[in-house]
Amino acid sequence: MLFKDCLPYLLHQFKSEHDLLSAIEELSQNFTTHRESITEYLNDARLASAYTAFYLTTNIPKLAAVFKWLPSEWLEELKKCILVDVGAGPGTFTMAWKEWVGSDFLGVHQIETSRIMRQQAQKLWEGIYPNEKLLQFSAPQEQTGSFLLFGHSANEMGHKEALRYIEKVRPDHILFIEPGTKSFFPEMLKIREELLKTGFHVLFPCPLETTCPMSNSASDWCHQFIHVRQNPEVERLSQMMKMDRKLLPLTVHAYSRTFEHKASERVVRVFPSTKFSFEWDVCLGERVEHYQVMKKSFDKQTQKELDEVLSGDSIETELEKSLEQAKRVKLIKRNNQTL
């Protein structure tokens, strides 16, 4: 989906590309350096429209990239669900879901308290999908057989409010796609702890449902990175604003009441490779280990592919040798692909 597809359906019509870029840059500053102004875009048609134009086109490939990490059998279960998009804003993740599901689309409910955002979501949806119904609520309602999505919203509302939405909707499945920030990590751990107490299984990123080995770390936190291939128009505008939209840090968590999945070892930190080895920190569930994978085991093409390993990738290994500061391992699989 391109900018030109959504521009006619924005609440605010920008006079020029420069005006749009200025509004997007203002948004970016509010999300990063001016966090005290983070909620301004919820009540400003100009900022809400800028948010819609930029993040719709980037969230569609982002959701597809996140889904590549998740169990394929679980994704098939999600296709049988009604989506409940919490803190939906103008519906960028709602539309990303619609684009991914395609003809299997069963419907969507949006939960959004901002009147401006609900208006923008409605105008955008009716313009692009005139034959599909969109249901909107300002408060949560129980929805049997639902898939609850938090798309960059749990970090703004906090863990107590996020859990309140979960309790009210009572979904079968939940997915969090949140900023990969150190400040949000403790909030995500509180949500994780409560969900495990109430019968949910964690599908991603945790190999086990034990206490997170990073929960007491003062310097590290669990987050992931994804490579996203943007369309040339988005890439051009991103370069003009000096915003990297290709390598994105995220906090992704997936849960289910009805589906269980035992993850493999999960890469949680990638270090610069040496002349002879790849160096990663890997979560085993109860602890984090430093792994060393020797390059000589692979041909040049595979080495090039392993240079692109990111935090969030799953691996399967066999121990070759325990070293003083690391475990040297044989890499068997990456993201379920045999090497």
Buried (B, 14 or more C-beta within 10 A) or exposed (E): BEBEBBBEBBBBEBEEEEBBBBBBBBBBEBBEEEEEBBEBBBEBBBBBBBBBBBBBBBBBBBBBBBBEBBBEEBBEBBBEBBBBBBBBBBBBBBBBBBBBBEEEBEBBBBBBEBEBBBBBBBBBBBEBBEEEEBEBBEEBEEBEBBBBBBBBBBBBBBBEBBBEBBEBBBBBBBBBBBBBBBEBBEBBBBBBBBBBEEEBBBBBBBBBBEBBBBEEEEEBBBBBBBEBEBBEEBEEBBEEBEBEBBEBBBBBBBBBBEBEBEBBBBBBBBEEBEEEBBBBBBBBBEEBBBBBBBBEBBEEEBBEBBEEBBBBBBBBBEEBEEEEEBBBBBBEBBBEEEB
